[in-house]
Amino acid sequence: MSEEDRIARRAFYRKYIVSRTDGSSRVGGKHEHCAYFVLDWEHDPFAVPAARAYADACESKYPALASDLRLNADRHAVRWAMLEKGASRER
């Protein structure tokens, strides 16, 4: 089994250690025991639709965040489309 196949078969698991820049994830902080979900714009083509879905969900309460997410998603969608177009030419 290839490494790519092994990765594809994994379920949700702890892969990253995330800490908040404001320090609130330190011991005793408000966010000490919070769990985070990380999106990788550069390597994960599913990050774009995930960010767009989150933007839709949070827009009414956090419109600036929704806007920023959409801007990043659009920028990376173009990149992924270019990569896909290049890959289809090679086939």
PDB file with one MODEL, atoms N, CA, C and O in Angstrom:
MODEL        1
ATOM      1  N   MET A   1       0.853  -1.173   0.000  1.00  0.00           N
ATOM      2  CA  MET A   1       0.000   0.000   0.000  1.00  0.00           C
ATOM      3  C   MET A   1       0.901   1.238   0.000  1.00  0.00           C
ATOM      4  O   MET A   1       1.869   1.316   0.756  1.00  0.00           O
ATOM      5  N   SER A   2       0.567   2.195  -0.854  1.00  0.00           N
ATOM      6  CA  SER A   2       1.374   3.408  -0.942  1.00  0.00           C
ATOM      7  C   SER A   2       1.108   4.327   0.247  1.00  0.00           C
ATOM      8  O   SER A   2       0.099   4.195   0.940  1.00  0.00           O
ATOM      9  N   GLU A   3       2.021   5.249   0.464  1.00  0.00           N
ATOM     10  CA  GLU A   3       1.845   6.234   1.544  1.00  0.00           C
ATOM     11  C   GLU A   3       0.571   7.043   1.308  1.00  0.00           C
ATOM     12  O   GLU A   3      -0.152   7.348   2.256  1.00  0.00           O
ATOM     13  N   GLU A   4       0.294   7.390   0.060  1.00  0.00           N
ATOM     14  CA  GLU A   4      -0.924   8.140  -0.271  1.00  0.00           C
ATOM     15  C   GLU A   4      -2.178   7.356   0.100  1.00  0.00           C
ATOM     16  O   GLU A   4      -3.140   7.927   0.613  1.00  0.00           O
ATOM     17  N   ASP A   5      -2.171   6.047  -0.157  1.00  0.00           N
ATOM     18  CA  ASP A   5      -3.308   5.202   0.222  1.00  0.00           C
ATOM     19  C   ASP A   5      -3.472   5.126   1.736  1.00  0.00           C
ATOM     20  O   ASP A   5      -4.591   5.171   2.247  1.00  0.00           O
ATOM     21  N   ARG A   6      -2.348   5.010   2.454  1.00  0.00           N
ATOM     22  CA  ARG A   6      -2.416   4.966   3.925  1.00  0.00           C
ATOM     23  C   ARG A   6      -3.002   6.259   4.478  1.00  0.00           C
ATOM     24  O   ARG A   6      -3.818   6.231   5.399  1.00  0.00           O
ATOM     25  N   ILE A   7      -2.590   7.387   3.918  1.00  0.00           N
ATOM     26  CA  ILE A   7      -3.112   8.682   4.370  1.00  0.00           C
ATOM     27  C   ILE A   7      -4.600   8.785   4.067  1.00  0.00           C
ATOM     28  O   ILE A   7      -5.370   9.258   4.903  1.00  0.00           O
ATOM     29  N   ALA A   8      -5.010   8.350   2.889  1.00  0.00           N
ATOM     30  CA  ALA A   8      -6.420   8.438   2.493  1.00  0.00           C
ATOM     31  C   ALA A   8      -7.327   7.593   3.380  1.00  0.00           C
ATOM     32  O   ALA A   8      -8.506   7.912   3.531  1.00  0.00           O
ATOM     33  N   ARG A   9      -6.803   6.529   3.964  1.00  0.00           N
ATOM     34  CA  ARG A   9      -7.611   5.640   4.813  1.00  0.00           C
ATOM     35  C   ARG A   9      -7.709   6.104   6.255  1.00  0.00           C
ATOM     36  O   ARG A   9      -8.497   5.558   7.027  1.00  0.00           O
ATOM     37  N   ARG A  10      -6.923   7.102   6.631  1.00  0.00           N
ATOM     38  CA  ARG A  10      -6.958   7.582   8.012  1.00  0.00           C
ATOM     39  C   ARG A  10      -8.257   8.321   8.285  1.00  0.00           C
ATOM     40  O   ARG A  10      -8.811   8.992   7.414  1.00  0.00           O
ATOM     41  N   ALA A  11      -8.715   8.183   9.487  1.00  0.00           N
ATOM     42  CA  ALA A  11      -9.873   8.942   9.938  1.00  0.00           C
ATOM     43  C   ALA A  11      -9.372  10.248  10.563  1.00  0.00           C
ATOM     44  O   ALA A  11      -8.194  10.587  10.457  1.00  0.00           O
ATOM     45  N   PHE A  12     -10.249  10.944  11.190  1.00  0.00           N
ATOM     46  CA  PHE A  12      -9.906  12.184  11.881  1.00  0.00           C
ATOM     47  C   PHE A  12      -8.952  11.856  13.022  1.00  0.00           C
ATOM     48  O   PHE A  12      -9.251  10.992  13.847  1.00  0.00           O
ATOM     49  N   TYR A  13      -7.824  12.522  13.079  1.00  0.00           N
ATOM     50  CA  TYR A  13      -6.855  12.268  14.138  1.00  0.00           C
ATOM     51  C   TYR A  13      -6.078  13.544  14.425  1.00  0.00           C
ATOM     52  O   TYR A  13      -6.107  14.488  13.637  1.00  0.00           O
ATOM     53  N   ARG A  14      -5.398  13.566  15.534  1.00  0.00           N
ATOM     54  CA  ARG A  14      -4.626  14.742  15.932  1.00  0.00           C
ATOM     55  C   ARG A  14      -3.329  14.769  15.135  1.00  0.00           C
ATOM     56  O   ARG A  14      -2.463  13.910  15.304  1.00  0.00           O
ATOM     57  N   LYS A  15      -3.207  15.757  14.275  1.00  0.00           N
ATOM     58  CA  LYS A  15      -2.052  15.861  13.396  1.00  0.00           C
ATOM     59  C   LYS A  15      -1.247  17.121  13.665  1.00  0.00           C
ATOM     60  O   LYS A  15      -0.050  17.155  13.377  1.00  0.00           O
ATOM     61  N   TYR A  16      -1.865  18.143  14.203  1.00  0.00           N
ATOM     62  CA  TYR A  16      -1.216  19.428  14.426  1.00  0.00           C
ATOM     63  C   TYR A  16      -1.316  19.842  15.892  1.00  0.00           C
ATOM     64  O   TYR A  16      -2.229  19.440  16.614  1.00  0.00           O
ATOM     65  N   ILE A  17      -0.370  20.638  16.297  1.00  0.00           N
ATOM     66  CA  ILE A  17      -0.431  21.285  17.599  1.00  0.00           C
ATOM     67  C   ILE A  17      -0.629  22.768  17.300  1.00  0.00           C
ATOM     68  O   ILE A  17       0.222  23.408  16.682  1.00  0.00           O
ATOM     69  N   VAL A  18      -1.754  23.301  17.743  1.00  0.00           N
ATOM     70  CA  VAL A  18      -2.106  24.683  17.456  1.00  0.00           C
ATOM     71  C   VAL A  18      -2.078  25.480  18.754  1.00  0.00           C
ATOM     72  O   VAL A  18      -2.602  25.034  19.774  1.00  0.00           O
ATOM     73  N   SER A  19      -1.472  26.647  18.713  1.00  0.00           N
ATOM     74  CA  SER A  19      -1.524  27.537  19.876  1.00  0.00           C
ATOM     75  C   SER A  19      -1.971  28.911  19.403  1.00  0.00           C
ATOM     76  O   SER A  19      -1.634  29.347  18.302  1.00  0.00           O
ATOM     77  N   ARG A  20      -2.721  29.569  20.235  1.00  0.00           N
ATOM     78  CA  ARG A  20      -3.256  30.883  19.890  1.00  0.00           C
ATOM     79  C   ARG A  20      -2.196  31.960  20.105  1.00  0.00           C
ATOM     80  O   ARG A  20      -1.413  31.892  21.052  1.00  0.00           O
ATOM     81  N   THR A  21      -2.178  32.937  19.233  1.00  0.00           N
ATOM     82  CA  THR A  21      -1.188  34.006  19.340  1.00  0.00           C
ATOM     83  C   THR A  21      -1.425  34.907  20.540  1.00  0.00           C
ATOM     84  O   THR A  21      -0.508  35.600  20.982  1.00  0.00           O
ATOM     85  N   ASP A  22      -2.647  34.907  21.078  1.00  0.00           N
ATOM     86  CA  ASP A  22      -2.930  35.753  22.241  1.00  0.00           C
ATOM     87  C   ASP A  22      -2.570  35.070  23.564  1.00  0.00           C
ATOM     88  O   ASP A  22      -2.753  35.653  24.632  1.00  0.00           O
ATOM     89  N   GLY A  23      -2.060  33.838  23.495  1.00  0.00           N
ATOM     90  CA  GLY A  23      -1.641  33.136  24.704  1.00  0.00           C
ATOM     91  C   GLY A  23      -2.753  32.412  25.441  1.00  0.00           C
ATOM     92  O   GLY A  23      -2.487  31.740  26.438  1.00  0.00           O
ATOM     93  N   SER A  24      -3.983  32.529  24.983  1.00  0.00           N
ATOM     94  CA  SER A  24      -5.100  31.947  25.737  1.00  0.00           C
ATOM     95  C   SER A  24      -5.178  30.427  25.634  1.00  0.00           C
ATOM     96  O   SER A  24      -6.029  29.813  26.278  1.00  0.00           O
ATOM     97  N   SER A  25      -4.310  29.811  24.841  1.00  0.00           N
ATOM     98  CA  SER A  25      -4.291  28.353  24.790  1.00  0.00           C
ATOM     99  C   SER A  25      -3.260  27.757  25.750  1.00  0.00           C
ATOM    100  O   SER A  25      -3.100  26.538  25.821  1.00  0.00           O
ATOM    101  N   ARG A  26      -2.579  28.605  26.470  1.00  0.00           N
ATOM    102  CA  ARG A  26      -1.620  28.126  27.479  1.00  0.00           C
ATOM    103  C   ARG A  26      -2.357  27.511  28.666  1.00  0.00           C
ATOM    104  O   ARG A  26      -3.567  27.683  28.815  1.00  0.00           O
ATOM    105  N   VAL A  27      -1.623  26.802  29.499  1.00  0.00           N
ATOM    106  CA  VAL A  27      -2.195  26.187  30.697  1.00  0.00           C
ATOM    107  C   VAL A  27      -2.934  27.252  31.508  1.00  0.00           C
ATOM    108  O   VAL A  27      -2.387  28.307  31.825  1.00  0.00           O
ATOM    109  N   GLY A  28      -4.184  26.948  31.834  1.00  0.00           N
ATOM    110  CA  GLY A  28      -5.007  27.861  32.611  1.00  0.00           C
ATOM    111  C   GLY A  28      -5.746  28.893  31.777  1.00  0.00           C
ATOM    112  O   GLY A  28      -6.577  29.632  32.304  1.00  0.00           O
ATOM    113  N   GLY A  29      -5.458  28.953  30.499  1.00  0.00           N
ATOM    114  CA  GLY A  29      -6.110  29.925  29.627  1.00  0.00           C
ATOM    115  C   GLY A  29      -7.494  29.475  29.196  1.00  0.00           C
ATOM    116  O   GLY A  29      -7.844  28.301  29.315  1.00  0.00           O
ATOM    117  N   LYS A  30      -8.266  30.409  28.700  1.00  0.00           N
ATOM    118  CA  LYS A  30      -9.641  30.144  28.261  1.00  0.00           C
ATOM    119  C   LYS A  30      -9.704  29.023  27.215  1.00  0.00           C
ATOM    120  O   LYS A  30     -10.661  28.249  27.192  1.00  0.00           O
ATOM    121  N   HIS A  31      -8.698  28.940  26.364  1.00  0.00           N
ATOM    122  CA  HIS A  31      -8.711  27.972  25.263  1.00  0.00           C
ATOM    123  C   HIS A  31      -7.734  26.804  25.457  1.00  0.00           C
ATOM    124  O   HIS A  31      -7.337  26.149  24.493  1.00  0.00           O
ATOM    125  N   GLU A  32      -7.356  26.556  26.707  1.00  0.00           N
ATOM    126  CA  GLU A  32      -6.377  25.501  27.001  1.00  0.00           C
ATOM    127  C   GLU A  32      -6.780  24.145  26.418  1.00  0.00           C
ATOM    128  O   GLU A  32      -5.922  23.437  25.892  1.00  0.00           O
ATOM    129  N   HIS A  33      -8.027  23.770  26.492  1.00  0.00           N
ATOM    130  CA  HIS A  33      -8.468  22.435  26.073  1.00  0.00           C
ATOM    131  C   HIS A  33      -9.251  22.444  24.765  1.00  0.00           C
ATOM    132  O   HIS A  33      -9.930  21.469  24.444  1.00  0.00           O
ATOM    133  N   CYS A  34      -9.165  23.522  24.015  1.00  0.00           N
ATOM    134  CA  CYS A  34      -9.898  23.603  22.745  1.00  0.00           C
ATOM    135  C   CYS A  34      -9.268  22.698  21.693  1.00  0.00           C
ATOM    136  O   CYS A  34      -8.058  22.468  21.688  1.00  0.00           O
ATOM    137  N   ALA A  35     -10.109  22.196  20.813  1.00  0.00           N
ATOM    138  CA  ALA A  35      -9.657  21.386  19.677  1.00  0.00           C
ATOM    139  C   ALA A  35      -9.792  22.246  18.424  1.00  0.00           C
ATOM    140  O   ALA A  35     -10.728  23.035  18.302  1.00  0.00           O
ATOM    141  N   TYR A  36      -8.859  22.089  17.501  1.00  0.00           N
ATOM    142  CA  TYR A  36      -8.839  22.903  16.285  1.00  0.00           C
ATOM    143  C   TYR A  36      -8.797  22.002  15.065  1.00  0.00           C
ATOM    144  O   TYR A  36      -8.312  20.872  15.114  1.00  0.00           O
ATOM    145  N   PHE A  37      -9.316  22.530  13.976  1.00  0.00           N
ATOM    146  CA  PHE A  37      -9.309  21.841  12.688  1.00  0.00           C
ATOM    147  C   PHE A  37      -8.513  22.713  11.725  1.00  0.00           C
ATOM    148  O   PHE A  37      -8.848  23.881  11.528  1.00  0.00           O
ATOM    149  N   VAL A  38      -7.470  22.162  11.128  1.00  0.00           N
ATOM    150  CA  VAL A  38      -6.548  22.930  10.294  1.00  0.00           C
ATOM    151  C   VAL A  38      -6.829  22.652   8.822  1.00  0.00           C
ATOM    152  O   VAL A  38      -7.029  21.505   8.421  1.00  0.00           O
ATOM    153  N   LEU A  39      -6.841  23.717   8.023  1.00  0.00           N
ATOM    154  CA  LEU A  39      -6.959  23.577   6.564  1.00  0.00           C
ATOM    155  C   LEU A  39      -5.613  23.914   5.933  1.00  0.00           C
ATOM    156  O   LEU A  39      -4.978  24.905   6.296  1.00  0.00           O
ATOM    157  N   ASP A  40      -5.189  23.097   5.001  1.00  0.00           N
ATOM    158  CA  ASP A  40      -3.925  23.297   4.296  1.00  0.00           C
ATOM    159  C   ASP A  40      -4.234  23.760   2.872  1.00  0.00           C
ATOM    160  O   ASP A  40      -4.554  22.951   2.001  1.00  0.00           O
ATOM    161  N   TRP A  41      -4.136  25.063   2.648  1.00  0.00           N
ATOM    162  CA  TRP A  41      -4.450  25.625   1.330  1.00  0.00           C
ATOM    163  C   TRP A  41      -3.558  25.069   0.228  1.00  0.00           C
ATOM    164  O   TRP A  41      -4.003  24.889  -0.905  1.00  0.00           O
ATOM    165  N   GLU A  42      -2.307  24.798   0.558  1.00  0.00           N
ATOM    166  CA  GLU A  42      -1.318  24.434  -0.461  1.00  0.00           C
ATOM    167  C   GLU A  42      -1.392  22.981  -0.931  1.00  0.00           C
ATOM    168  O   GLU A  42      -1.039  22.688  -2.073  1.00  0.00           O
ATOM    169  N   HIS A  43      -1.842  22.076  -0.076  1.00  0.00           N
ATOM    170  CA  HIS A  43      -1.781  20.668  -0.413  1.00  0.00           C
ATOM    171  C   HIS A  43      -3.129  19.953  -0.411  1.00  0.00           C
ATOM    172  O   HIS A  43      -3.212  18.803  -0.842  1.00  0.00           O
ATOM    173  N   ASP A  44      -4.167  20.601   0.057  1.00  0.00           N
ATOM    174  CA  ASP A  44      -5.465  19.941   0.203  1.00  0.00           C
ATOM    175  C   ASP A  44      -6.521  20.620  -0.663  1.00  0.00           C
ATOM    176  O   ASP A  44      -6.964  21.721  -0.337  1.00  0.00           O
ATOM    177  N   PRO A  45      -6.933  19.988  -1.757  1.00  0.00           N
ATOM    178  CA  PRO A  45      -7.945  20.599  -2.623  1.00  0.00           C
ATOM    179  C   PRO A  45      -9.307  20.748  -1.947  1.00  0.00           C
ATOM    180  O   PRO A  45     -10.155  21.499  -2.427  1.00  0.00           O
ATOM    181  N   PHE A  46      -9.523  20.038  -0.837  1.00  0.00           N
ATOM    182  CA  PHE A  46     -10.795  20.145  -0.124  1.00  0.00           C
ATOM    183  C   PHE A  46     -10.829  21.357   0.810  1.00  0.00           C
ATOM    184  O   PHE A  46     -11.881  21.681   1.361  1.00  0.00           O
ATOM    185  N   ALA A  47      -9.705  22.019   0.990  1.00  0.00           N
ATOM    186  CA  ALA A  47      -9.669  23.211   1.840  1.00  0.00           C
ATOM    187  C   ALA A  47     -10.526  24.332   1.250  1.00  0.00           C
ATOM    188  O   ALA A  47     -11.159  25.083   1.993  1.00  0.00           O
ATOM    189  N   VAL A  48     -10.550  24.449  -0.065  1.00  0.00           N
ATOM    190  CA  VAL A  48     -11.326  25.519  -0.710  1.00  0.00           C
ATOM    191  C   VAL A  48     -12.823  25.360  -0.438  1.00  0.00           C
ATOM    192  O   VAL A  48     -13.439  26.295   0.074  1.00  0.00           O
ATOM    193  N   PRO A  49     -13.435  24.211  -0.760  1.00  0.00           N
ATOM    194  CA  PRO A  49     -14.871  24.093  -0.464  1.00  0.00           C
ATOM    195  C   PRO A  49     -15.173  24.122   1.030  1.00  0.00           C
ATOM    196  O   PRO A  49     -16.238  24.593   1.431  1.00  0.00           O
ATOM    197  N   ALA A  50     -14.258  23.630   1.860  1.00  0.00           N
ATOM    198  CA  ALA A  50     -14.478  23.674   3.312  1.00  0.00           C
ATOM    199  C   ALA A  50     -14.498  25.116   3.801  1.00  0.00           C
ATOM    200  O   ALA A  50     -15.351  25.481   4.610  1.00  0.00           O
ATOM    201  N   ALA A  51     -13.581  25.931   3.326  1.00  0.00           N
ATOM    202  CA  ALA A  51     -13.532  27.336   3.734  1.00  0.00           C
ATOM    203  C   ALA A  51     -14.764  28.087   3.237  1.00  0.00           C
ATOM    204  O   ALA A  51     -15.306  28.934   3.947  1.00  0.00           O
ATOM    205  N   ARG A  52     -15.199  27.783   2.034  1.00  0.00           N
ATOM    206  CA  ARG A  52     -16.411  28.439   1.505  1.00  0.00           C
ATOM    207  C   ARG A  52     -17.639  28.059   2.331  1.00  0.00           C
ATOM    208  O   ARG A  52     -18.491  28.905   2.599  1.00  0.00           O
ATOM    209  N   ALA A  53     -17.731  26.812   2.729  1.00  0.00           N
ATOM    210  CA  ALA A  53     -18.865  26.382   3.559  1.00  0.00           C
ATOM    211  C   ALA A  53     -18.827  27.079   4.914  1.00  0.00           C
ATOM    212  O   ALA A  53     -19.866  27.503   5.421  1.00  0.00           O
ATOM    213  N   TYR A  54     -17.644  27.199   5.503  1.00  0.00           N
ATOM    214  CA  TYR A  54     -17.514  27.888   6.789  1.00  0.00           C
ATOM    215  C   TYR A  54     -17.865  29.362   6.633  1.00  0.00           C
ATOM    216  O   TYR A  54     -18.511  29.942   7.506  1.00  0.00           O
ATOM    217  N   ALA A  55     -17.446  29.968   5.535  1.00  0.00           N
ATOM    218  CA  ALA A  55     -17.776  31.375   5.279  1.00  0.00           C
ATOM    219  C   ALA A  55     -19.288  31.560   5.215  1.00  0.00           C
ATOM    220  O   ALA A  55     -19.824  32.514   5.778  1.00  0.00           O
ATOM    221  N   ASP A  56     -19.966  30.661   4.538  1.00  0.00           N
ATOM    222  CA  ASP A  56     -21.434  30.735   4.464  1.00  0.00           C
ATOM    223  C   ASP A  56     -22.048  30.615   5.851  1.00  0.00           C
ATOM    224  O   ASP A  56     -22.996  31.327   6.182  1.00  0.00           O
ATOM    225  N   ALA A  57     -21.507  29.715   6.656  1.00  0.00           N
ATOM    226  CA  ALA A  57     -22.069  29.464   7.991  1.00  0.00           C
ATOM    227  C   ALA A  57     -21.843  30.620   8.950  1.00  0.00           C
ATOM    228  O   ALA A  57     -22.697  30.885   9.796  1.00  0.00           O
ATOM    229  N   CYS A  58     -20.712  31.319   8.843  1.00  0.00           N
ATOM    230  CA  CYS A  58     -20.386  32.355   9.831  1.00  0.00           C
ATOM    231  C   CYS A  58     -20.688  33.773   9.364  1.00  0.00           C
ATOM    232  O   CYS A  58     -20.521  34.725  10.125  1.00  0.00           O
ATOM    233  N   GLU A  59     -21.126  33.919   8.133  1.00  0.00           N
ATOM    234  CA  GLU A  59     -21.269  35.253   7.538  1.00  0.00           C
ATOM    235  C   GLU A  59     -22.156  36.209   8.335  1.00  0.00           C
ATOM    236  O   GLU A  59     -21.821  37.387   8.468  1.00  0.00           O
ATOM    237  N   SER A  60     -23.269  35.730   8.864  1.00  0.00           N
ATOM    238  CA  SER A  60     -24.175  36.652   9.553  1.00  0.00           C
ATOM    239  C   SER A  60     -23.564  37.216  10.836  1.00  0.00           C
ATOM    240  O   SER A  60     -23.838  38.360  11.200  1.00  0.00           O
ATOM    241  N   LYS A  61     -22.748  36.431  11.518  1.00  0.00           N
ATOM    242  CA  LYS A  61     -22.148  36.894  12.764  1.00  0.00           C
ATOM    243  C   LYS A  61     -20.757  37.499  12.564  1.00  0.00           C
ATOM    244  O   LYS A  61     -20.374  38.431  13.271  1.00  0.00           O
ATOM    245  N   TYR A  62     -20.008  36.968  11.602  1.00  0.00           N
ATOM    246  CA  TYR A  62     -18.632  37.413  11.360  1.00  0.00           C
ATOM    247  C   TYR A  62     -18.422  37.723   9.872  1.00  0.00           C
ATOM    248  O   TYR A  62     -17.720  36.978   9.189  1.00  0.00           O
ATOM    249  N   PRO A  63     -19.010  38.795   9.364  1.00  0.00           N
ATOM    250  CA  PRO A  63     -18.918  39.084   7.928  1.00  0.00           C
ATOM    251  C   PRO A  63     -17.493  39.330   7.431  1.00  0.00           C
ATOM    252  O   PRO A  63     -17.171  38.967   6.300  1.00  0.00           O
ATOM    253  N   ALA A  64     -16.643  39.932   8.244  1.00  0.00           N
ATOM    254  CA  ALA A  64     -15.259  40.175   7.810  1.00  0.00           C
ATOM    255  C   ALA A  64     -14.502  38.856   7.671  1.00  0.00           C
ATOM    256  O   ALA A  64     -13.741  38.674   6.720  1.00  0.00           O
ATOM    257  N   LEU A  65     -14.705  37.939   8.610  1.00  0.00           N
ATOM    258  CA  LEU A  65     -14.082  36.626   8.522  1.00  0.00           C
ATOM    259  C   LEU A  65     -14.571  35.895   7.276  1.00  0.00           C
ATOM    260  O   LEU A  65     -13.774  35.307   6.545  1.00  0.00           O
ATOM    261  N   ALA A  66     -15.875  35.932   7.036  1.00  0.00           N
ATOM    262  CA  ALA A  66     -16.431  35.276   5.852  1.00  0.00           C
ATOM    263  C   ALA A  66     -15.818  35.843   4.574  1.00  0.00           C
ATOM    264  O   ALA A  66     -15.490  35.096   3.652  1.00  0.00           O
ATOM    265  N   SER A  67     -15.667  37.149   4.523  1.00  0.00           N
ATOM    266  CA  SER A  67     -15.065  37.793   3.358  1.00  0.00           C
ATOM    267  C   SER A  67     -13.615  37.355   3.168  1.00  0.00           C
ATOM    268  O   SER A  67     -13.204  37.030   2.054  1.00  0.00           O
ATOM    269  N   ASP A  68     -12.846  37.345   4.244  1.00  0.00           N
ATOM    270  CA  ASP A  68     -11.446  36.916   4.168  1.00  0.00           C
ATOM    271  C   ASP A  68     -11.332  35.458   3.733  1.00  0.00           C
ATOM    272  O   ASP A  68     -10.470  35.110   2.926  1.00  0.00           O
ATOM    273  N   LEU A  69     -12.196  34.616   4.264  1.00  0.00           N
ATOM    274  CA  LEU A  69     -12.168  33.203   3.866  1.00  0.00           C
ATOM    275  C   LEU A  69     -12.464  33.039   2.383  1.00  0.00           C
ATOM    276  O   LEU A  69     -11.804  32.262   1.693  1.00  0.00           O
ATOM    277  N   ARG A  70     -13.455  33.772   1.898  1.00  0.00           N
ATOM    278  CA  ARG A  70     -13.798  33.680   0.473  1.00  0.00           C
ATOM    279  C   ARG A  70     -12.669  34.193  -0.419  1.00  0.00           C
ATOM    280  O   ARG A  70     -12.383  33.610  -1.464  1.00  0.00           O
ATOM    281  N   LEU A  71     -12.030  35.288   0.000  1.00  0.00           N
ATOM    282  CA  LEU A  71     -10.891  35.799  -0.780  1.00  0.00           C
ATOM    283  C   LEU A  71      -9.783  34.760  -0.879  1.00  0.00           C
ATOM    284  O   LEU A  71      -9.246  34.522  -1.961  1.00  0.00           O
ATOM    285  N   ASN A  72      -9.444  34.149   0.235  1.00  0.00           N
ATOM    286  CA  ASN A  72      -8.412  33.109   0.225  1.00  0.00           C
ATOM    287  C   ASN A  72      -8.860  31.891  -0.569  1.00  0.00           C
ATOM    288  O   ASN A  72      -8.073  31.323  -1.325  1.00  0.00           O
ATOM    289  N   ALA A  73     -10.101  31.488  -0.408  1.00  0.00           N
ATOM    290  CA  ALA A  73     -10.619  30.334  -1.146  1.00  0.00           C
ATOM    291  C   ALA A  73     -10.576  30.604  -2.651  1.00  0.00           C
ATOM    292  O   ALA A  73     -10.178  29.735  -3.427  1.00  0.00           O
ATOM    293  N   ASP A  74     -10.984  31.803  -3.062  1.00  0.00           N
ATOM    294  CA  ASP A  74     -10.962  32.141  -4.489  1.00  0.00           C
ATOM    295  C   ASP A  74      -9.543  32.113  -5.043  1.00  0.00           C
ATOM    296  O   ASP A  74      -9.302  31.602  -6.137  1.00  0.00           O
ATOM    297  N   ARG A  75      -8.621  32.659  -4.288  1.00  0.00           N
ATOM    298  CA  ARG A  75      -7.221  32.700  -4.727  1.00  0.00           C
ATOM    299  C   ARG A  75      -6.662  31.279  -4.889  1.00  0.00           C
ATOM    300  O   ARG A  75      -5.979  30.972  -5.867  1.00  0.00           O
ATOM    301  N   HIS A  76      -6.962  30.438  -3.927  1.00  0.00           N
ATOM    302  CA  HIS A  76      -6.448  29.074  -3.991  1.00  0.00           C
ATOM    303  C   HIS A  76      -7.225  28.213  -4.979  1.00  0.00           C
ATOM    304  O   HIS A  76      -6.674  27.254  -5.521  1.00  0.00           O
ATOM    305  N   ALA A  77      -8.485  28.532  -5.223  1.00  0.00           N
ATOM    306  CA  ALA A  77      -9.260  27.798  -6.231  1.00  0.00           C
ATOM    307  C   ALA A  77      -8.631  27.999  -7.605  1.00  0.00           C
ATOM    308  O   ALA A  77      -8.558  27.063  -8.400  1.00  0.00           O
ATOM    309  N   VAL A  78      -8.182  29.207  -7.880  1.00  0.00           N
ATOM    310  CA  VAL A  78      -7.516  29.480  -9.159  1.00  0.00           C
ATOM    311  C   VAL A  78      -6.254  28.636  -9.270  1.00  0.00           C
ATOM    312  O   VAL A  78      -5.986  28.040 -10.313  1.00  0.00           O
ATOM    313  N   ARG A  79      -5.491  28.590  -8.203  1.00  0.00           N
ATOM    314  CA  ARG A  79      -4.266  27.789  -8.191  1.00  0.00           C
ATOM    315  C   ARG A  79      -4.570  26.318  -8.428  1.00  0.00           C
ATOM    316  O   ARG A  79      -3.907  25.666  -9.234  1.00  0.00           O
ATOM    317  N   TRP A  80      -5.578  25.790  -7.723  1.00  0.00           N
ATOM    318  CA  TRP A  80      -5.931  24.378  -7.899  1.00  0.00           C
ATOM    319  C   TRP A  80      -6.434  24.110  -9.306  1.00  0.00           C
ATOM    320  O   TRP A  80      -6.140  23.057  -9.873  1.00  0.00           O
ATOM    321  N   ALA A  81      -7.187  25.040  -9.880  1.00  0.00           N
ATOM    322  CA  ALA A  81      -7.677  24.868 -11.256  1.00  0.00           C
ATOM    323  C   ALA A  81      -6.504  24.827 -12.232  1.00  0.00           C
ATOM    324  O   ALA A  81      -6.506  24.028 -13.168  1.00  0.00           O
ATOM    325  N   MET A  82      -5.513  25.673 -12.023  1.00  0.00           N
ATOM    326  CA  MET A  82      -4.338  25.678 -12.888  1.00  0.00           C
ATOM    327  C   MET A  82      -3.565  24.365 -12.749  1.00  0.00           C
ATOM    328  O   MET A  82      -3.105  23.809 -13.746  1.00  0.00           O
ATOM    329  N   LEU A  83      -3.422  23.871 -11.525  1.00  0.00           N
ATOM    330  CA  LEU A  83      -2.743  22.593 -11.313  1.00  0.00           C
ATOM    331  C   LEU A  83      -3.496  21.452 -11.997  1.00  0.00           C
ATOM    332  O   LEU A  83      -2.891  20.593 -12.638  1.00  0.00           O
ATOM    333  N   GLU A  84      -4.818  21.454 -11.855  1.00  0.00           N
ATOM    334  CA  GLU A  84      -5.637  20.414 -12.463  1.00  0.00           C
ATOM    335  C   GLU A  84      -5.552  20.489 -13.995  1.00  0.00           C
ATOM    336  O   GLU A  84      -5.475  19.459 -14.666  1.00  0.00           O
ATOM    337  N   LYS A  85      -5.567  21.683 -14.529  1.00  0.00           N
ATOM    338  CA  LYS A  85      -5.486  21.866 -15.982  1.00  0.00           C
ATOM    339  C   LYS A  85      -4.143  21.342 -16.488  1.00  0.00           C
ATOM    340  O   LYS A  85      -4.085  20.676 -17.522  1.00  0.00           O
ATOM    341  N   GLY A  86      -3.065  21.642 -15.763  1.00  0.00           N
ATOM    342  CA  GLY A  86      -1.754  21.149 -16.130  1.00  0.00           C
ATOM    343  C   GLY A  86      -1.677  19.638 -16.041  1.00  0.00           C
ATOM    344  O   GLY A  86      -1.052  19.001 -16.890  1.00  0.00           O
ATOM    345  N   ALA A  87      -2.299  19.055 -15.033  1.00  0.00           N
ATOM    346  CA  ALA A  87      -2.282  17.600 -14.858  1.00  0.00           C
ATOM    347  C   ALA A  87      -3.064  16.927 -15.972  1.00  0.00           C
ATOM    348  O   ALA A  87      -2.667  15.863 -16.447  1.00  0.00           O
ATOM    349  N   SER A  88      -4.180  17.535 -16.400  1.00  0.00           N
ATOM    350  CA  SER A  88      -4.984  16.911 -17.460  1.00  0.00           C
ATOM    351  C   SER A  88      -4.255  16.984 -18.801  1.00  0.00           C
ATOM    352  O   SER A  88      -4.465  16.127 -19.659  1.00  0.00           O
ATOM    353  N   ARG A  89      -3.413  17.979 -18.993  1.00  0.00           N
ATOM    354  CA  ARG A  89      -2.618  18.060 -20.233  1.00  0.00           C
ATOM    355  C   ARG A  89      -1.586  16.951 -20.304  1.00  0.00           C
ATOM    356  O   ARG A  89      -1.246  16.471 -21.386  1.00  0.00           O
ATOM    357  N   GLU A  90      -1.089  16.545 -19.136  1.00  0.00           N
ATOM    358  CA  GLU A  90      -0.052  15.526 -19.079  1.00  0.00           C
ATOM    359  C   GLU A  90      -0.608  14.119 -19.300  1.00  0.00           C
ATOM    360  O   GLU A  90       0.149  13.190 -19.582  1.00  0.00           O
ATOM    361  N   ARG A  91      -1.899  13.965 -19.176  1.00  0.00           N
ATOM    362  CA  ARG A  91      -2.521  12.626 -19.309  1.00  0.00           C
ATOM    363  C   ARG A  91      -2.626  12.206 -20.748  1.00  0.00           C
ATOM    364  O   ARG A  91      -3.119  11.117 -21.038  1.00  0.00           O
TER     365      ARG A  91
ENDMDL
END
